[in-house]
Amino acid sequence: MKTKQIFVAILALFAIQAIAQGEKAGLRKDVETFFAKFDANIATGNLQGLFSMYSPAYYSVDTQGERTAWAQWKAGVSQMSKMTKNAKSKIMVKNVQLQEGEVVAWIQQE
């Protein structure tokens, strides 16, 4: 039982360290600039501009852990744009971290 308590305490410590990790101001600014361009491309209907912002290696992960690959995301955006007029997007950057050479951004979209 004592081993289990120690294990839980160690896991909690790692979680606290991950949450407490500070952001790099320059990295946050870069991510905010990226999403401002994203919002502008959505507002103007510039899908080619939007798609050119992403690498084919891009994927997103939603709050349930569902991964969406670049091709699937691109197809979904293309389909949605055919059904939507005057689309708007407002993305707020909640947190930005650099993890193993990759930028991880937690965002909220209105």
Secondary structure, DSSP 8 states (H G I E B T S, - for coil): -HHHHHHHHHHHHHHHHHHH----HHHHHHHHHHHHHHHHHHHHT-HHHHHTTS-TT-EEE-TT--EEEHHHHHHHHHHHHHH-SS----EEEEEEEEETTEEEEEEEE-
